[in-house]
Each structure stands twice: as C-alpha cells, then as structure tokens.
C-alpha cells in the first residue's frame, strides 16, 4: 500500500481448482458466460507460481493484453463475419437495390478491408521481432465495431427475423466483447496518448501511493483504499 499504482504488483499462475478459488459466471445477453467473477479467499500458492519478476506484474499484464488484442485482430479471417456473410442473406431480398443500403454495405466493407491490412502490418511487425504495440488495440475496437455494424445492417435490411441464428448470436455477443481485452474507453485513451501523441487525461492520483488515496480518490489517509 505504500507504493504508487502499477508498482508492487506481481503476477501468479493460480490453479483454478484450488481450495479458496470461487468462480461465478456472468451471464451475458447472448446466453453465454464468457466472463466471470473470481474470488480468492485464504488462498495459498507456491513461490514458484510467479510469472515474470516480483513487483513487475503490471508490465507482464500489459504484455499479455497486447498479445490478446493482437490475436483477435490476426484471427479476423477466421471470424464469422465478413463482407460475404453480410451480403449473402440479402441477395434474394432486393435490399441492395436501395442506394442507401449499398452505402451502408460499402462502409462496412471499407472497415473490414482496413482491418485486414492493419492485421498484415501488425503481423509483419511480429515477424520482425517487435511486440504488439497499442495499435493492436485499435484493431480490436475495429473488429468488434465491424461485427456490430454488419449485424445491424442485415437486421435493418431484412427485419428482426434476420436476427435468428448466426446474425442474432453475433449481435448479442458484440456488446460484451467491447469489454474483453480492455474496454474501448481505455483503448481509445491509450491510442490517443501513445500513438497520436494527444495530451493525457488529468490524473491527480498518478504516482500517489495507495495508502494516501482516500475512498473519494483524493489525497488523505483517513479512508485509505484497500490494495
């Protein structure tokens, strides 16, 4: 508690079947449980369970998240949404005779093509020995947004019945995925600051030890936040 945020953190591998580990699935709108609450109560683990250096857990966590976001972008061609997925249901409907709908389809198509080339650039960087940077977060945002807009486009063209089956599953899954691998708000801040060089948001508590943070986020020891 006497160290600033991001310091004094260590990552561990925790056996999920150990006594003291409780996992509570969070049911999503899709009906799936891809996220969980995890509680540790009196858990003891071995010293050799550490991942990376002691007190270096924040860097390990960030590297893990960057690779997670990169994996999502790199798997674009394996995902159940593409221009073909969105066009095929409309071919017999006449919906594409509407110029407005063709414009909407063009916007989704451009997004997906841009994502594909972004993935190629990121994979080339990996091939040259560099780790994924914050740019991978932009790809993650784009992948989820393209899926959401594509499902919305098909539903608007064909009506609510189009959301039965695969398109419905896609539309229901996308809101939860906006939080996976880091929320969009956090990712946009990271991209703005580290890629575009924009001024960071004011952080009055930056560099302040946890023990000096009160419950309302201001400096003070009368109501310390538990670390």
C-alpha positions as CSV (number, residue, x, y, z in Angstrom):
1,X,0.0,0.0,0.0
2,X,3.0,2.4,0.3
3,X,3.9,2.0,-3.3
4,X,2.3,4.0,-6.2
5,X,-0.2,2.4,-8.5
6,X,1.2,-0.1,-11.0
7,X,4.1,-0.7,-8.6
8,X,4.5,-3.6,-6.2
9,X,2.2,-5.9,-8.3
10,X,3.2,-9.5,-9.1
11,X,1.5,-11.9,-11.5
12,X,0.9,-15.5,-10.4
13,X,-0.4,-18.7,-12.1
14,X,-3.3,-19.8,-9.9
15,X,-4.7,-23.4,-10.2
16,X,-8.4,-22.7,-10.6
17,X,-9.4,-25.9,-8.7
18,X,-7.5,-24.9,-5.5
19,X,-9.5,-24.5,-2.3
20,X,-10.2,-20.9,-1.8
21,X,-10.9,-20.1,-5.5
22,X,-14.5,-19.3,-6.3
23,X,-15.7,-18.7,-9.9
24,X,-19.1,-17.1,-10.6
25,X,-20.0,-16.9,-14.3
26,X,-21.6,-13.7,-15.5
27,X,-24.5,-14.4,-17.9
28,X,-24.5,-12.2,-21.0
29,X,-27.3,-11.1,-23.3
30,X,-26.2,-13.9,-25.7
31,X,-26.9,-16.5,-23.0
32,X,-23.2,-17.4,-22.8
33,X,-20.9,-16.9,-19.8
34,X,-17.6,-15.7,-21.4
35,X,-16.8,-13.6,-18.3
36,X,-16.6,-14.5,-14.7
37,X,-16.2,-13.0,-11.2
38,X,-13.2,-14.8,-9.5
39,X,-12.8,-14.6,-5.7
40,X,-9.7,-15.7,-3.7
41,X,-10.4,-16.5,0.0
42,X,-7.4,-17.5,2.1
43,X,-5.6,-18.9,-1.0
44,X,-2.0,-20.0,-0.6
45,X,0.2,-20.7,-3.6
46,X,3.8,-21.7,-4.1
47,X,6.6,-19.2,-4.5
48,X,7.4,-20.6,-7.9
49,X,4.0,-19.7,-9.2
50,X,5.2,-16.2,-10.1
51,X,5.1,-15.1,-13.8
52,X,7.9,-12.6,-14.6
53,X,9.7,-10.5,-12.0
54,X,8.4,-9.8,-8.5
55,X,6.9,-6.3,-8.4
56,X,6.8,-6.4,-12.3
57,X,3.3,-7.7,-12.7
58,X,1.9,-4.6,-14.4
59,X,4.3,-5.0,-17.3
60,X,3.5,-8.7,-17.6
61,X,-0.2,-8.0,-17.6
62,X,0.1,-5.3,-20.3
63,X,2.2,-7.5,-22.5
64,X,-0.4,-10.3,-22.1
65,X,-3.2,-7.9,-23.0
66,X,-1.3,-6.6,-26.1
67,X,-0.9,-10.1,-27.4
68,X,-4.6,-10.9,-26.7
69,X,-5.7,-7.9,-28.7
70,X,-3.2,-8.8,-31.4
71,X,-4.6,-12.4,-31.5
72,X,-8.1,-11.1,-32.0
73,X,-7.0,-8.9,-34.9
74,X,-4.9,-11.6,-36.5
75,X,-7.8,-14.1,-36.4
76,X,-10.0,-11.7,-38.5
77,X,-10.2,-14.2,-41.4
78,X,-11.4,-16.9,-39.1
79,X,-14.3,-14.9,-37.6
80,X,-17.9,-15.5,-38.6
81,X,-18.3,-12.1,-40.1
82,X,-17.0,-10.8,-43.5
83,X,-18.4,-8.9,-46.4
84,X,-19.7,-12.2,-47.8
85,X,-21.5,-13.0,-44.6
86,X,-23.4,-9.8,-44.7
87,X,-24.2,-9.8,-48.4
88,X,-25.4,-13.4,-48.8
89,X,-28.6,-13.1,-46.8
90,X,-29.6,-10.0,-48.9
91,X,-29.1,-11.4,-52.4
92,X,-32.7,-12.6,-52.9
93,X,-34.3,-9.8,-50.9
94,X,-33.9,-6.8,-53.2
95,X,-32.5,-4.8,-50.3
96,X,-29.3,-3.9,-52.2
97,X,-31.4,-2.1,-54.8
98,X,-31.7,0.7,-52.3
99,X,-28.7,3.1,-52.7
100,X,-28.8,3.9,-49.0
101,X,-28.3,0.2,-48.1
102,X,-25.5,-0.1,-50.7
103,X,-23.8,2.9,-49.0
104,X,-24.1,1.2,-45.6
105,X,-22.6,-2.0,-47.0
106,X,-19.8,0.0,-48.6
107,X,-18.9,1.5,-45.2
108,X,-18.8,-2.0,-43.5
109,X,-16.7,-3.3,-46.4
110,X,-14.1,-0.4,-46.1
111,X,-13.8,-1.1,-42.4
112,X,-13.2,-4.8,-42.9
113,X,-10.6,-4.1,-45.6
114,X,-8.8,-1.6,-43.4
115,X,-8.7,-4.1,-40.6
116,X,-7.3,-6.8,-42.8
117,X,-4.4,-4.5,-43.9
118,X,-3.9,-3.4,-40.3
119,X,-3.5,-7.1,-39.3
120,X,-0.9,-7.6,-42.1
121,X,1.1,-4.7,-40.8
122,X,0.9,-5.9,-37.2
123,X,1.9,-9.5,-38.2
124,X,4.8,-8.1,-40.2
125,X,6.0,-6.3,-37.0
126,X,5.8,-9.5,-35.1
127,X,7.7,-11.3,-37.8
128,X,10.5,-8.7,-37.3
129,X,10.7,-9.4,-33.6
130,X,8.7,-6.5,-32.2
131,X,5.9,-7.0,-29.7
132,X,2.4,-5.7,-30.5
133,X,2.0,-2.0,-29.6
134,X,-1.1,-0.1,-28.6
135,X,-2.1,0.0,-32.3
136,X,-3.3,-3.6,-31.8
137,X,-6.0,-2.1,-29.5
138,X,-7.3,0.0,-32.4
139,X,-7.7,-3.3,-34.4
140,X,-9.6,-4.9,-31.6
141,X,-12.0,-1.9,-31.5
142,X,-12.4,-2.1,-35.3
143,X,-13.1,-5.9,-35.3
144,X,-15.9,-5.6,-32.7
145,X,-17.4,-2.5,-34.3
146,X,-17.4,-4.1,-37.8
147,X,-19.3,-7.1,-36.5
148,X,-21.8,-4.9,-34.7
149,X,-22.5,-2.7,-37.7
150,X,-22.7,-5.7,-40.0
151,X,-25.3,-7.4,-37.9
152,X,-27.2,-4.1,-37.5
153,X,-27.1,-3.6,-41.3
154,X,-28.6,-7.1,-42.0
155,X,-31.3,-6.7,-39.4
156,X,-32.3,-3.3,-40.8
157,X,-32.5,-4.7,-44.4
158,X,-34.4,-7.9,-43.5
159,X,-36.2,-7.0,-40.3
160,X,-36.0,-8.6,-36.8
161,X,-36.4,-12.1,-38.1
162,X,-32.9,-11.8,-39.6
163,X,-31.5,-12.0,-36.0
164,X,-32.5,-15.6,-35.7
165,X,-29.4,-17.9,-35.9
166,X,-25.9,-16.7,-36.6
167,X,-26.6,-13.0,-37.1
168,X,-28.6,-12.9,-33.8
169,X,-25.7,-14.6,-32.0
170,X,-23.3,-12.1,-33.4
171,X,-25.4,-9.1,-32.5
172,X,-25.8,-10.4,-28.9
173,X,-22.1,-11.2,-28.5
174,X,-20.6,-7.9,-29.6
175,X,-21.6,-5.7,-26.6
176,X,-19.8,-7.9,-24.2
177,X,-16.8,-8.2,-26.5
178,X,-16.4,-4.4,-26.2
179,X,-15.1,-5.0,-22.7
180,X,-12.9,-8.1,-23.5
181,X,-9.2,-7.4,-23.6
182,X,-9.7,-3.9,-22.2
183,X,-12.7,-1.6,-22.6
184,X,-13.0,0.6,-25.6
185,X,-12.7,3.7,-23.5
186,X,-9.3,2.6,-22.1
187,X,-8.1,1.5,-25.5
188,X,-9.0,4.8,-27.1
189,X,-7.2,6.7,-24.3
190,X,-4.1,4.5,-24.9
191,X,-4.2,5.1,-28.6
192,X,-4.7,8.8,-28.3
193,X,-1.8,9.2,-25.8
194,X,0.8,6.7,-27.1
195,X,0.1,6.7,-30.9
196,X,-1.4,10.1,-31.7
197,X,0.5,12.0,-29.0
198,X,-2.5,13.7,-27.6
199,X,-2.4,15.2,-24.1
200,X,-3.3,12.6,-21.4
201,X,-6.3,12.9,-19.2
202,X,-5.6,14.7,-15.9
203,X,-4.7,12.2,-13.2
204,X,-4.5,13.8,-9.8
205,X,-3.5,10.4,-8.2
206,X,-0.7,9.5,-10.7
207,X,2.3,8.4,-8.7
208,X,0.5,8.5,-5.4
209,X,0.8,5.5,-3.1
210,X,-2.4,3.5,-2.4
211,X,-2.1,4.4,1.3
212,X,-2.5,8.1,0.5
213,X,-5.7,7.6,-1.5
214,X,-9.0,8.2,0.2
215,X,-12.2,6.5,-0.9
216,X,-13.2,9.5,-3.0
217,X,-9.9,9.5,-4.9
218,X,-8.3,12.5,-3.1
219,X,-5.1,12.6,-1.1
220,X,-5.6,11.7,2.5
221,X,-5.2,8.8,4.9
222,X,-8.5,8.9,6.7
223,X,-10.2,6.5,4.3
224,X,-7.5,4.5,2.5
225,X,-8.5,2.4,-0.4
226,X,-7.7,-1.3,0.2
227,X,-5.0,-2.6,-2.1
